[in-house]
């Protein structure tokens, strides 16, 4: 086996080993995601696409070369098989055909597994992201469920409090209504007493008013009589004075 095909075979064995490692069930995708997130992968990420395309091109070229070799030695094998005069040449051609077929399988499977490996890494990365997102969503759902449960418990507690408060408020309202009725009766009694006192006061005022009017009339009468007596007194005193003066003359 030449150097190039030895390298392709080694590359094929490495691909098979990586695929088997990726398919191990006890390594979760999150672990592979952590491995893929190492800083070293970030440094070579810019060369990854170029290396991937370069390896694909090399494998395609080797695969086409192997196909050409298979077709070449297949036709030569048919010709030399029909002629039995050169058995050594037939064995040599058969060996070349076997090697070309081996190289065809190696290059073909290397190309196929390289594409599968790329796709497998992409799927593992996506699966790890989805699982992480699922974990976040699950955590959020659990938090939402806990919050909803807490709100429901708080709602039930508030309902019980409102129910108890409604009963207490009903008792309070009944007590207040009873107290208001008692106050109403008291106010009625006091209002009646106040009305009676007002009526009595109004009667007293009327009596005092009538007495005042009588006193006023009596005062006027006495005042008139006093005035008349003063006038009479002045008239009598004046006549006596005149008579005394006349007597002096």
Secondary structure as UniProt FT lines:
FT   HELIX           3..22
FT   TURN            25..26
FT   HELIX           29..36
FT   HELIX           39..82
FT   TURN            84..85
FT   HELIX           87..248
//
